[in-house]
Amino acid sequence: MSSPTSNHRALDGLIVADFTRVLAGPVATMVLGDLGADVIKVERPGSGDDTRMWGPPWHGGTSTYYQGVNRNKRSIALDLADDADAELARRLATRADVLVENFRPGTMHRWGLGYDDVRDGNPGLVYCTISGFGSQGPGAAMPGYDLLVQATGGMMSINGQPGTPPTKMPIALFDKIAGLYAVTGILAALRVREESGRGQNLEVSLVDTGLASLLNVGSSHLLAGAVAEKMGNRHPSIAPYQSYRASDGDVVLAGGSEQIWARTCQVIDRPDLVDHPDFATNKDRVANIDRLETELEIALSTRTAGEWVVLFLAAGVPAAQVNSVAEAFAFADELERDLVVSTPMADGAAFLSTRSPIRLSDTPVDVRAAPPSLGEHDDELRAWLRADPADDN
């Protein structure tokens, strides 16, 4: 990858009015900020984004949860129930290129900030709503929490080991994916605006995201009537494709072809398994997955996970050791991925975050600012909003 040719960023000059809190919305606006947009985060006076108090753990008096999704933003505290502050919020909507909100349906309209309220004054505005179960219809009144979508969207029914209770994912998966879908929609709408000069309204819901994210599990149901069940770390269509116990830990094998299966058998010194009638083809291995797991774990018990991974990779077998989070960051260092970036906070403390996975060769994606304290940029933003927009030119 070539070095950046300038300090220009992909979304330099783009103003994002961020009326979001918790996770899906802040993920979307953080990605836009990472790409260079000026993200202005509107928060409640006194308490701010709900996640500021979602701890432990804490860093500098603020939850690490909040800090994980709010870098590269400026914060202004506005009481949207106050006429003067609500007017400043409407001025922000008028001057923004993009507005992102994830309040309950109807809330923005009550403040005079709905799409129909602001589009005439800013016809080029790209207005993005992130909802839980849709802004119209029976789902509009339902609270938009990732956990609820994992439950209603089928994820909890297929996650975990067979015979165990429904299990949630340990991360708010659909919140994060919805945030990324929102960014995709926003960038598409901005591309259309380049030709038409007009913005548009777009919505991404968590429930839609949840079902779309089922991918092959969803298509198996729609096309073949299959209803997936819990399989733990196993794959319904591929074997070996799961974690296996070695002498000191777990090894993941991803054998998606007969050639890889043959190499796997050579590495574990079991050439007899290659053409064994129970394991000769992927179909055979899936049908006899319990016996396959037993045979592989007997062989793998003779070495450590790390030793097996070295041998498998050398033979062209996709394999990996199961790492803890701390080991995962250490592994990224070994790969020289340069994933952790340090940014000074307002109090001088160091803010550590994971670098964006987007690597653009000519318009760098970077962390320019640590997550703001509540209302940190009140003075400068209030002055800007009260000024004549012509002064921006």
Secondary structure, 3 states (H helix, E strand, C coil): CCCCCCCCCCCCCCEEEEECCCCHHHHHHHHHHHCCCEEEEEECCCCCCHHHHCCCCEECCEEHHHHCCCCCEEEEECCCCCHHHHHHHHHHHHHCCEEEECCCCCHHHHCCCCHHHHCCCCCCCEEEEEECCCCCCHHHHCCCCHHHHHHHCCHHHHCCCCCCCCCCCCCCHHHHHHHHHHHHHHHHHHHHHHHHCCCCEEEEEHHHHHHHCCCHHHHHHHHHCCCCCCCCCCCCCCCCEEEEECCCCEEEEECCCHHHHHHHHHHCCCHHHCCCCCCCCHHHHHHCHHHHHHHHHHHHCCCCHHHHHHHHHHCCCCEEECCCHHHHHHHHHHCCCCCEEEEECCCCCEEEEECCCCCCCCCCCCCCCCCCCCCCCHHHHHHHHHCCHHHHC
